[in-house]
Structure formats: structure tokens, C-alpha cells
């Protein structure tokens, strides 16, 4: 390639014009003739060659923070997983976890299975104890040690306040309570752990038993419970007289003032459901098989309304007062454990809630969204 410098074509300070006779590298052959290329001298001299086009780069978006619009990582990203071990035995037909679940699981699915199976096993053992013998003395011993009534409490058997929460005579009663415990308890257990969950179960059961005793005192049911022979005789008399309203006055008064024993894990389950609603306010549950999904706080509110209506029915066999006592104790338990300085939930405070209980955080978030839309 021949190259000469034309001094008469100075273009200015620090620049020369180069005239090429042959094509330079990177210059198309169609524009070879007297191609003028300007070279500017500086600290680094170079030929102003045509720039090579770079392939388009894919932009990588960084994950948004909660303040930028995305609330929180998905449950799978937080470690909840989708396997049978991580999600629990209750199918998604009954429980639906929200995508913006705040809390991360602190305990594995294996430990959760172990803890809940242990509680279920204890309830099964007591159930078999109830049904292993059809004997009057055996039934009286079970009532004296695994049911709550004023007679047991006044005679010093205060352990029945707790043992009644693991006691079931009927299989369907046992199945319903264990199903509800696994439904609400599996995600709760994975967050709070075995110690806190066992404490929640026990305080819910004790509160249920204590509320039952208080309700019996307020309603005048302070006499000794009906024996098995008395129940059998009253049933025969009621069939003969076509209803309890036709019973003789003394018999009717005995039935109305008899202390009603209470047993079952319903109070503990209500406490667990209240804790689950406080920790997972956006998760949803199907109340009935053919019903629609409801957020956990709404489902708990329905439980409260149903039990309040049940209190007006004096002949109901369900311990509605005990249910309410267990539920409110569960709410108080999770509130205290969350905000107490030495509480057992302190590990959960490293979350985007500012240390607030998730249900309170979501409520304030909802209020802010409503005010911004006004």
C-alpha cells in the first residue's frame, strides 16, 4: 500500500489528512478511490476505523425489593418447597399457600412430621384406652383422669385440664380434630418449632378446659356428672315420654344442673388455627369440601361466630365456650411470643415486616393501599 501526506490539506491542530491508494483494512472496496481518513493526534493516536457492531446484550433485571413493587419471594424461593415432605399430607384441595407468604420455614418437613405424628400418636393411645374395655369401673377411671369437670378439679385432679385435650371417645371426633391439627398446624410447626408448638397445644387445651369450668359455674351446672347408669335410665325414660321436656321435674332438674364433662383436642386446634391466622394471614383454607377458599382470618372469624351462636343453645353437646377459650388463648400466646423481648419468635423478626406480627403488618399495608386509592 502506498501512502503520502498532503501538507496543503491540514485540517487543524493535531490532525492530518491521509489519502489512500489501496483499501485500508475494514474499509469497503466500493469506496477505495481517494478515501480521506482523519487521524487526530493525542495521547493515543489511532485510525478512526468503522466500529464493529456488538451483538445485542440481554439485560438482566435485578429482583425488586418490597418497596419497589414486588412484595416478597415466592414460597418455593423461601424454602417451603413443593414436595410431600415440605407441604405436608393435607392436599391443596383444602389449603392454599399465598405467593407472598412472609415467613420462612425455620424447621424441616421431616421434623414437622415427627412432631405432629407424635401428638397424633398420643391421642390415638388415649382413644384406644377409652375403647379397650367396656367396663363401668374403667370408664369412671378414664372420666376421672382424662376429662374436665368441676368434680375432678375440686378433688384435686388438676392434670385433667391438660389430659382432656388428648382424650377422645369417638373415632370421628378424633379424626376431625387431627385433620384440623395437621391442616393448620403443619405450616405453623415449620415456623415456630416443636417447643413452641407443643406449648401452643397445651395452653390451648388448658384454656379450653378452664373456660368450660367457668361456663358450667355461670350456667349453674355444678352438681356431679351423670353416671353411666343414670344416662341409660334417662334415655329410656325420655323415649317413653317422647322427649326430654316430658321428664319428671326432679329428673329434669338433675339433668339441667349436672356438670357436663368435656374432652377432646378442639380447644388446642382452635388455638393452633388462631396462631396460623396471625402468622399466615393471606393463606387460604377450604372450610367445607364443596365450599370456596377463605383467608385464614376469615375462617377463624367464622369459627368464632359459630361458637357464639352455639352458646345460645343450652342443649348443644359441643363445648362452644371451651372452643372460644382455646382460640383466644392461642391468639394471646402468639402475640406475646412474638413481641416479648425474651420471646421464642425473635428469630422471625429478620423479615420485611419491621418486627410486626404478619397479620398486623398486612392490615396496616391494606390501610395504606386504601388511603392511596382515595
Sine and cosine of phi, psi and omega as CSV:
sin_phi,cos_phi,sin_psi,cos_psi,sin_omega,cos_omega
0.00,0.00,0.78,-0.62,0.07,-1.00
-0.99,-0.11,0.58,-0.81,-0.14,-0.99
-0.52,-0.85,0.76,-0.64,0.10,-1.00
-0.70,-0.71,0.38,-0.93,-0.07,-1.00
-0.96,-0.27,0.79,-0.61,0.06,-1.00
-0.99,-0.10,0.95,-0.30,-0.06,-1.00
-0.94,0.34,-0.34,0.94,-0.01,-1.00
-0.98,0.20,-0.11,0.99,-0.03,-1.00
-0.94,-0.35,0.62,0.79,0.08,-1.00
-0.91,0.41,0.76,-0.65,-0.07,-1.00
-0.99,-0.17,-0.13,0.99,-0.01,-1.00
0.53,-0.85,-0.14,-0.99,-0.06,-1.00
-0.92,0.38,0.82,-0.58,0.09,-1.00
0.96,0.29,0.40,0.91,0.02,-1.00
-0.62,-0.78,0.59,-0.81,0.06,-1.00
-0.76,-0.65,0.37,-0.93,0.07,-1.00
-0.96,-0.27,0.81,-0.59,0.03,-1.00
-0.97,-0.26,0.76,-0.65,0.03,-1.00
-0.94,-0.34,0.82,-0.57,-0.06,-1.00
-0.98,-0.21,0.60,-0.80,0.09,-1.00
-0.99,-0.14,-0.43,0.90,0.04,-1.00
-0.82,-0.57,0.40,-0.92,-0.07,-1.00
-0.89,0.45,0.70,-0.71,0.14,-0.99
-0.98,0.20,0.28,-0.96,0.06,-1.00
-0.91,0.41,0.64,-0.77,-0.02,-1.00
0.96,0.28,0.16,0.99,0.03,-1.00
-0.96,-0.28,0.76,-0.65,-0.02,-1.00
-0.90,0.43,0.55,-0.83,-0.03,-1.00
-0.93,0.36,-0.35,0.94,0.00,-1.00
-0.95,0.31,-0.26,0.97,-0.01,-1.00
-0.86,-0.51,0.68,0.74,-0.06,-1.00
-0.98,0.18,-0.64,0.77,-0.20,-0.98
-0.90,0.44,0.88,-0.47,0.06,-1.00
0.72,0.69,0.77,0.64,0.03,-1.00
-0.97,0.25,0.81,-0.59,0.02,-1.00
-0.99,-0.15,0.82,-0.57,0.05,-1.00
-0.84,-0.54,0.79,-0.62,-0.03,-1.00
-1.00,-0.04,0.78,-0.63,0.05,-1.00
-0.90,-0.44,0.85,-0.53,0.01,-1.00
-0.97,-0.23,0.79,-0.62,-0.03,-1.00
-1.00,0.03,0.71,-0.70,0.08,-1.00
-0.46,-0.89,-0.47,-0.88,0.06,-1.00
-0.90,0.43,-0.52,0.85,0.01,-1.00
-0.76,-0.65,0.95,-0.30,0.01,-1.00
-0.99,0.10,0.64,-0.77,0.03,-1.00
-0.38,-0.92,0.37,-0.93,0.10,-0.99
-0.99,0.16,0.72,-0.70,-0.01,-1.00
-0.98,0.19,0.98,0.21,-0.03,-1.00
-0.99,0.15,0.41,-0.91,0.05,-1.00
-0.87,0.49,0.69,-0.72,-0.05,-1.00
-0.96,0.29,0.64,-0.77,0.04,-1.00
-0.99,0.12,0.72,-0.70,0.00,-1.00
-0.96,0.27,0.78,-0.63,0.04,-1.00
-1.00,0.01,0.55,-0.84,0.03,-1.00
-0.90,0.44,0.54,-0.84,-0.02,-1.00
-0.88,0.48,0.73,-0.69,-0.02,-1.00
-1.00,-0.06,0.64,-0.77,0.05,-1.00
-0.99,0.14,0.80,-0.60,-0.01,-1.00
-0.98,0.18,0.76,-0.65,0.01,-1.00
-0.98,-0.18,0.89,-0.46,-0.02,-1.00
-1.00,0.08,0.74,-0.67,0.07,-1.00
-0.98,0.20,0.55,-0.84,0.02,-1.00
-0.89,0.46,0.67,-0.75,-0.02,-1.00
-0.96,0.26,0.56,-0.83,0.11,-0.99
-0.99,0.13,0.25,-0.97,0.01,-1.00
-0.84,0.54,-0.56,0.83,-0.02,-1.00
-0.95,0.30,-0.40,0.92,-0.02,-1.00
-1.00,0.04,-0.04,1.00,0.11,-0.99
0.73,-0.69,-0.63,0.77,0.00,-1.00
-1.00,0.09,0.78,-0.62,-0.14,-0.99
-0.93,0.38,-0.88,0.47,-0.10,-1.00
-0.39,-0.92,0.27,-0.96,0.09,-1.00
-0.88,0.47,0.34,-0.94,0.02,-1.00
-0.94,0.34,0.35,-0.94,0.01,-1.00
-0.83,0.56,-0.59,0.80,0.01,-1.00
-0.91,0.42,-0.63,0.78,0.04,-1.00
-0.92,0.39,-0.44,0.90,0.00,-1.00
-0.99,0.10,-0.11,0.99,0.03,-1.00
0.97,-0.25,0.11,0.99,0.01,-1.00
-0.95,0.33,-0.59,0.80,0.05,-1.00
0.97,0.26,0.14,-0.99,-0.01,-1.00
-0.85,-0.52,0.06,1.00,-0.05,-1.00
-0.98,0.18,0.20,-0.98,0.03,-1.00
-0.89,0.45,-0.58,0.82,0.00,-1.00
-0.94,0.35,-0.64,0.77,-0.07,-1.00
-0.98,0.19,-0.57,0.82,-0.08,-1.00
-1.00,-0.02,-0.37,0.93,-0.02,-1.00
1.00,-0.10,0.17,-0.98,-0.08,-1.00
-0.98,0.19,-0.28,0.96,-0.02,-1.00
-0.97,0.24,0.85,-0.52,-0.05,-1.00
-0.94,0.35,0.25,-0.97,0.01,-1.00
-0.92,0.38,-0.14,0.99,0.08,-1.00
-0.89,0.46,-0.41,0.91,-0.07,-1.00
-0.91,-0.41,-0.42,0.91,-0.08,-1.00
-0.70,-0.72,0.73,-0.68,-0.01,-1.00
-0.79,-0.62,0.88,-0.48,0.01,-1.00
-1.00,0.06,0.73,-0.69,-0.02,-1.00
-0.96,0.27,0.51,-0.86,-0.04,-1.00
-0.91,0.42,-0.47,0.88,-0.06,-1.00
-0.98,-0.20,0.59,0.81,0.10,-1.00
-0.86,0.51,0.80,-0.60,-0.11,-0.99
-0.98,0.19,-0.72,0.69,-0.17,-0.98
-0.96,0.27,0.62,-0.78,0.10,-1.00
-0.99,-0.15,0.59,-0.81,0.04,-1.00
-0.92,0.40,0.75,-0.67,0.02,-1.00
-0.99,-0.15,-0.19,0.98,-0.04,-1.00
-0.72,-0.69,0.50,-0.87,-0.10,-0.99
-0.96,0.27,0.29,-0.96,0.07,-1.00
-0.91,0.41,-0.55,0.83,0.01,-1.00
-0.89,0.45,-0.70,0.71,0.02,-1.00
-0.92,0.39,-0.53,0.85,0.04,-1.00
-0.92,0.38,-0.69,0.72,0.08,-1.00
-0.86,0.51,-0.69,0.72,-0.03,-1.00
-0.88,0.47,-0.70,0.71,-0.02,-1.00
-0.92,0.40,-0.72,0.69,-0.04,-1.00
-0.95,0.31,-0.57,0.82,0.08,-1.00
-0.91,0.41,-0.56,0.83,0.06,-1.00
-0.89,0.45,-0.72,0.69,0.04,-1.00
-0.90,0.43,-0.65,0.76,0.04,-1.00
-0.89,0.45,-0.65,0.76,0.02,-1.00
-0.89,0.46,-0.64,0.77,0.03,-1.00
-0.89,0.46,-0.68,0.74,0.04,-1.00
-0.90,0.43,-0.61,0.79,0.03,-1.00
-0.91,0.41,-0.64,0.77,0.01,-1.00
-0.87,0.49,-0.72,0.70,0.00,-1.00
-0.93,0.38,-0.56,0.83,0.06,-1.00
-0.88,0.47,-0.69,0.72,0.04,-1.00
-0.92,0.38,-0.51,0.86,0.06,-1.00
-0.91,0.42,-0.61,0.79,0.04,-1.00
-0.90,0.43,-0.60,0.80,-0.17,-0.98
-0.96,-0.29,0.11,0.99,-0.04,-1.00
-0.97,0.23,-0.45,0.89,0.00,-1.00
-0.68,-0.73,0.64,-0.77,0.08,-1.00
-0.97,-0.25,0.96,0.28,-0.09,-1.00
-0.71,-0.71,0.62,-0.78,-0.05,-1.00
-0.90,0.43,-0.71,0.71,0.00,-1.00
-0.89,0.46,-0.63,0.78,0.02,-1.00
-0.91,0.42,-0.68,0.74,0.01,-1.00
-0.90,0.43,-0.64,0.77,0.02,-1.00
-0.91,0.41,-0.60,0.80,0.04,-1.00
-0.91,0.41,-0.65,0.76,0.03,-1.00
-0.91,0.42,-0.65,0.76,0.04,-1.00
-0.90,0.44,-0.57,0.82,-0.03,-1.00
-0.96,0.26,-0.31,0.95,-0.08,-1.00
-0.85,-0.53,-0.27,0.96,-0.05,-1.00
-0.73,-0.68,0.55,0.84,0.12,-0.99
-0.53,-0.85,0.37,-0.93,-0.02,-1.00
-0.96,-0.29,0.83,-0.56,0.15,-0.99
-0.39,-0.92,0.22,-0.98,-0.06,-1.00
-0.91,0.42,-0.52,0.85,0.01,-1.00
-0.90,0.44,-0.74,0.68,0.04,-1.00
-0.87,0.50,-0.68,0.73,-0.05,-1.00
-0.93,0.37,-0.68,0.73,-0.02,-1.00
-0.93,0.36,-0.45,0.89,0.02,-1.00
-1.00,0.03,0.10,0.99,0.12,-0.99
1.00,-0.06,0.07,1.00,0.02,-1.00
-1.00,0.04,0.93,0.37,-0.09,-1.00
-0.97,0.26,-0.27,0.96,0.03,-1.00
-0.91,0.41,-0.30,0.95,0.01,-1.00
-0.92,0.39,-0.32,0.95,0.08,-1.00
-0.87,0.48,-0.51,0.86,0.01,-1.00
-0.99,-0.14,-0.64,0.77,-0.07,-1.00
-0.93,0.36,-0.39,0.92,0.05,-1.00
-0.90,0.43,-0.39,0.92,-0.04,-1.00
-0.98,0.18,-0.06,1.00,0.08,-1.00
-0.87,-0.49,0.31,0.95,-0.14,-0.99
-0.91,-0.42,0.79,-0.61,0.05,-1.00
-0.62,-0.79,0.72,-0.70,0.09,-1.00
-1.00,-0.07,-0.57,0.82,-0.08,-1.00
-0.98,-0.22,0.64,-0.77,-0.06,-1.00
-0.92,0.38,-0.64,0.77,-0.02,-1.00
-0.92,0.40,-0.56,0.83,0.10,-1.00
-0.89,0.46,-0.70,0.72,0.04,-1.00
-0.90,0.44,-0.72,0.69,-0.04,-1.00
-0.89,0.46,-0.70,0.72,-0.01,-1.00
-0.89,0.46,-0.68,0.73,0.00,-1.00
-0.94,0.35,-0.63,0.77,0.01,-1.00
-0.94,0.35,-0.60,0.80,0.05,-1.00
-0.88,0.47,-0.72,0.70,0.01,-1.00
-0.91,0.41,-0.58,0.82,0.02,-1.00
-0.90,0.43,-0.68,0.73,0.04,-1.00
-0.94,0.34,-0.57,0.82,-0.02,-1.00
-0.90,0.44,-0.80,0.60,-0.02,-1.00
-1.00,0.04,-0.43,0.91,-0.16,-0.99
-1.00,0.08,-0.42,0.91,-0.08,-1.00
-0.90,0.44,-0.80,0.60,0.04,-1.00
-0.91,0.41,-0.56,0.83,0.01,-1.00
-0.91,0.41,-0.67,0.74,0.01,-1.00
-0.89,0.46,-0.65,0.76,-0.04,-1.00
-0.91,0.41,-0.35,0.94,-0.01,-1.00
-1.00,-0.09,-0.70,0.71,-0.13,-0.99
-0.99,-0.14,-0.33,0.94,0.10,-1.00
1.00,-0.03,0.12,-0.99,-0.12,-0.99
-0.93,0.38,-0.64,0.77,-0.05,-1.00
-0.91,0.41,-0.77,0.63,-0.02,-1.00
-0.91,0.41,-0.59,0.81,-0.02,-1.00
-0.94,0.35,-0.67,0.75,0.05,-1.00
-0.89,0.46,-0.64,0.77,0.07,-1.00
-0.89,0.45,-0.64,0.77,0.04,-1.00
-0.89,0.46,-0.68,0.73,0.02,-1.00
-0.88,0.48,-0.70,0.71,-0.07,-1.00
-0.94,0.33,-0.71,0.71,-0.02,-1.00
-0.92,0.39,-0.54,0.84,0.09,-1.00
-0.91,0.42,-0.67,0.74,0.03,-1.00
-0.92,0.39,-0.68,0.74,0.02,-1.00
-0.91,0.42,-0.65,0.76,0.03,-1.00
-0.90,0.43,-0.62,0.78,0.05,-1.00
-0.88,0.47,-0.73,0.68,0.00,-1.00
-0.90,0.43,-0.68,0.74,-0.02,-1.00
-0.91,0.42,-0.66,0.75,0.02,-1.00
-0.91,0.41,-0.59,0.81,0.05,-1.00
-0.89,0.46,-0.70,0.72,0.02,-1.00
-0.89,0.46,-0.69,0.73,0.01,-1.00
-0.89,0.45,-0.64,0.77,0.02,-1.00
-0.91,0.42,-0.62,0.78,0.04,-1.00
-0.90,0.44,-0.62,0.78,0.02,-1.00
-0.92,0.40,-0.69,0.73,-0.03,-1.00
-0.92,0.39,-0.50,0.87,-0.02,-1.00
-1.00,-0.08,0.08,1.00,0.08,-1.00
0.99,0.15,0.24,0.97,0.01,-1.00
-1.00,-0.04,0.96,0.28,-0.13,-0.99
-0.92,-0.40,-0.06,1.00,0.04,-1.00
-0.98,0.21,0.16,-0.99,-0.03,-1.00
-0.90,0.44,0.49,-0.87,0.01,-1.00
-0.89,0.45,0.40,-0.92,0.05,-1.00
-0.94,0.35,0.70,-0.72,0.06,-1.00
-0.98,0.20,0.16,-0.99,-0.01,-1.00
-0.91,0.41,-0.62,0.79,0.04,-1.00
-0.92,0.40,-0.64,0.77,0.03,-1.00
-0.90,0.43,-0.66,0.75,0.01,-1.00
-0.89,0.46,-0.67,0.74,0.00,-1.00
-0.91,0.42,-0.67,0.74,0.00,-1.00
-0.92,0.38,-0.63,0.78,0.00,-1.00
-0.93,0.37,-0.59,0.80,0.03,-1.00
-0.91,0.42,-0.66,0.75,0.04,-1.00
-0.91,0.41,-0.64,0.77,0.01,-1.00
-0.92,0.38,-0.61,0.79,0.01,-1.00
-0.93,0.38,-0.62,0.78,0.05,-1.00
-0.91,0.41,-0.60,0.80,0.01,-1.00
-0.94,0.33,-0.54,0.84,-0.03,-1.00
-0.99,-0.17,0.15,0.99,0.08,-1.00
0.84,0.54,0.80,0.59,0.11,-0.99
0.81,-0.58,0.42,-0.91,-0.03,-1.00
-0.94,0.34,-0.41,0.91,-0.03,-1.00
-0.92,0.39,-0.35,0.94,-0.04,-1.00
-1.00,-0.07,0.12,0.99,0.00,-1.00
-0.93,0.37,0.44,-0.90,0.09,-1.00
-0.86,0.50,0.48,-0.88,-0.08,-1.00
-0.83,0.56,-0.67,0.75,-0.03,-1.00
-0.91,0.41,-0.65,0.76,0.00,-1.00
-0.93,0.36,-0.67,0.74,0.01,-1.00
-0.89,0.45,-0.62,0.78,0.04,-1.00
-0.92,0.39,-0.62,0.79,0.04,-1.00
-0.89,0.46,-0.65,0.76,0.01,-1.00
-0.93,0.37,-0.64,0.77,-0.08,-1.00
-0.95,0.31,-0.48,0.88,-0.06,-1.00
-0.97,-0.24,0.03,1.00,-0.01,-1.00
-0.96,0.26,0.67,-0.75,0.06,-1.00
-0.93,0.38,0.76,-0.65,-0.02,-1.00
-0.99,-0.12,0.91,-0.41,0.07,-1.00
-0.91,0.42,0.49,-0.87,0.00,-1.00
-0.77,-0.63,0.64,-0.77,0.05,-1.00
-0.44,-0.90,0.32,-0.95,0.01,-1.00
0.84,-0.54,0.32,-0.95,-0.03,-1.00
-1.00,-0.03,0.26,0.97,-0.07,-1.00
-0.89,0.46,-0.65,0.76,0.01,-1.00
-0.90,0.44,-0.64,0.76,0.05,-1.00
-0.91,0.41,-0.65,0.76,0.01,-1.00
-0.91,0.41,-0.63,0.78,0.04,-1.00
-0.90,0.43,-0.61,0.79,0.06,-1.00
-0.90,0.43,-0.65,0.76,0.02,-1.00
-0.91,0.40,-0.64,0.77,0.02,-1.00
-0.91,0.42,-0.61,0.79,0.05,-1.00
-0.91,0.41,-0.65,0.76,0.04,-1.00
-0.91,0.42,-0.65,0.76,0.02,-1.00
-0.89,0.45,-0.64,0.77,0.02,-1.00
-0.91,0.42,-0.57,0.82,0.02,-1.00
-0.96,0.28,-0.54,0.84,-0.05,-1.00
-1.00,0.02,-0.51,0.86,-0.05,-1.00
-0.78,-0.63,0.93,0.37,-0.12,-0.99
-0.93,0.37,-0.32,0.95,-0.02,-1.00
-0.99,-0.14,-0.16,0.99,0.08,-1.00
-0.93,0.36,0.44,-0.90,-0.08,-1.00
-0.83,-0.56,0.46,-0.89,-0.02,-1.00
-0.67,-0.74,0.56,-0.83,0.07,-1.00
-1.00,-0.03,0.89,-0.45,-0.07,-1.00
-0.94,0.34,-0.67,0.74,0.05,-1.00
-0.83,-0.56,0.30,-0.95,-0.09,-1.00
-0.88,0.48,-0.64,0.77,-0.01,-1.00
-0.98,-0.17,0.14,0.99,0.00,-1.00
-1.00,0.08,-0.02,-1.00,0.01,-1.00
-0.98,-0.18,0.23,-0.97,-0.03,-1.00
-0.97,0.23,0.59,-0.80,0.05,-1.00
-0.77,-0.63,0.57,-0.82,0.16,-0.99
-0.87,0.50,0.50,-0.87,-0.06,-1.00
-0.83,0.56,-0.69,0.72,0.03,-1.00
-0.87,0.49,-0.59,0.81,0.03,-1.00
-0.93,0.37,-0.63,0.77,0.04,-1.00
-0.90,0.44,-0.67,0.75,0.03,-1.00
-0.91,0.42,-0.60,0.80,0.05,-1.00
-0.89,0.45,-0.59,0.80,0.06,-1.00
-0.91,0.41,-0.64,0.77,0.07,-1.00
-0.86,0.51,-0.69,0.72,-0.01,-1.00
-0.89,0.45,-0.72,0.69,0.01,-1.00
-0.89,0.47,-0.64,0.77,0.01,-1.00
-0.90,0.43,-0.66,0.75,0.00,-1.00
-0.95,0.32,-0.57,0.82,0.07,-1.00
-0.90,0.44,-0.63,0.77,0.08,-1.00
-0.93,0.37,-0.58,0.81,0.00,-1.00
-0.91,0.41,-0.43,0.90,0.03,-1.00
-0.90,0.43,-0.41,0.91,0.00,-1.00
-0.98,0.21,-0.22,0.97,0.02,-1.00
-0.99,-0.13,0.97,-0.23,-0.09,-1.00
-0.92,0.39,-0.45,0.89,-0.05,-1.00
-1.00,-0.08,0.20,0.98,-0.03,-1.00
-0.94,0.33,0.71,-0.70,0.04,-1.00
-0.99,0.17,-0.02,1.00,-0.03,-1.00
-1.00,-0.05,0.65,-0.76,0.00,-1.00
-1.00,0.07,0.98,0.21,-0.05,-1.00
-0.91,0.41,-0.62,0.78,0.01,-1.00
-0.89,0.45,-0.66,0.75,0.04,-1.00
-0.90,0.44,-0.62,0.79,0.06,-1.00
-0.85,0.52,-0.73,0.68,-0.01,-1.00
-0.91,0.42,-0.64,0.77,0.03,-1.00
-0.88,0.47,-0.68,0.73,0.04,-1.00
-0.91,0.41,-0.64,0.77,-0.02,-1.00
-0.90,0.43,-0.74,0.67,-0.03,-1.00
-0.93,0.36,-0.52,0.85,0.09,-1.00
-0.92,0.39,-0.62,0.78,0.06,-1.00
-0.89,0.46,-0.66,0.75,0.04,-1.00
-0.90,0.43,-0.68,0.74,0.02,-1.00
-0.91,0.41,-0.60,0.80,-0.01,-1.00
-0.89,0.45,-0.76,0.65,-0.05,-1.00
-0.94,0.35,-0.54,0.84,0.04,-1.00
-0.92,0.40,-0.73,0.69,0.00,-1.00
-0.91,0.42,-0.70,0.72,-0.03,-1.00
-0.90,0.44,-0.50,0.87,-0.02,-1.00
-0.97,0.23,-0.70,0.71,-0.14,-0.99
-0.99,-0.12,-0.17,0.99,0.03,-1.00
-0.93,0.38,0.63,-0.78,-0.02,-1.00
-0.90,0.44,-0.57,0.82,0.04,-1.00
-0.97,-0.25,0.41,0.91,-0.07,-1.00
-0.93,0.37,0.28,-0.96,-0.07,-1.00
-1.00,0.04,-0.04,1.00,0.01,-1.00
-0.96,-0.26,0.27,0.96,-0.09,-1.00
-0.89,0.45,-0.47,0.88,-0.02,-1.00
-0.91,0.42,-0.36,0.93,-0.04,-1.00
-1.00,0.09,-0.01,1.00,-0.08,-1.00
-0.98,0.17,-0.24,0.97,0.03,-1.00
-0.98,0.18,0.88,0.48,-0.09,-1.00
-0.70,-0.71,0.27,-0.96,0.01,-1.00
-0.97,0.23,0.57,0.82,0.04,-1.00
-0.95,-0.32,0.00,1.00,-0.05,-1.00
0.92,0.40,0.47,0.88,-0.02,-1.00
0.99,0.17,0.08,1.00,-0.02,-1.00
-1.00,0.05,0.47,-0.88,0.12,-0.99
-0.87,0.49,0.70,-0.72,-0.11,-0.99
-0.80,0.60,-0.62,0.78,-0.02,-1.00
-0.93,0.38,-0.57,0.82,0.06,-1.00
-0.95,0.31,-0.65,0.76,0.05,-1.00
-0.87,0.49,-0.70,0.72,0.01,-1.00
-0.93,0.37,-0.59,0.81,0.02,-1.00
-0.91,0.42,-0.70,0.72,0.03,-1.00
-0.92,0.40,-0.58,0.81,0.06,-1.00
-0.90,0.44,-0.64,0.77,0.03,-1.00
-0.92,0.40,-0.64,0.77,0.04,-1.00
-0.89,0.45,-0.67,0.75,0.03,-1.00
-0.90,0.44,-0.63,0.77,0.02,-1.00
-0.92,0.40,-0.60,0.80,0.04,-1.00
-0.92,0.38,-0.65,0.76,0.01,-1.00
-0.92,0.39,-0.58,0.82,0.01,-1.00
-0.94,0.33,-0.43,0.90,0.00,-1.00
-1.00,0.09,-0.22,0.97,0.01,-1.00
-0.97,0.25,0.00,0.00,0.00,0.00
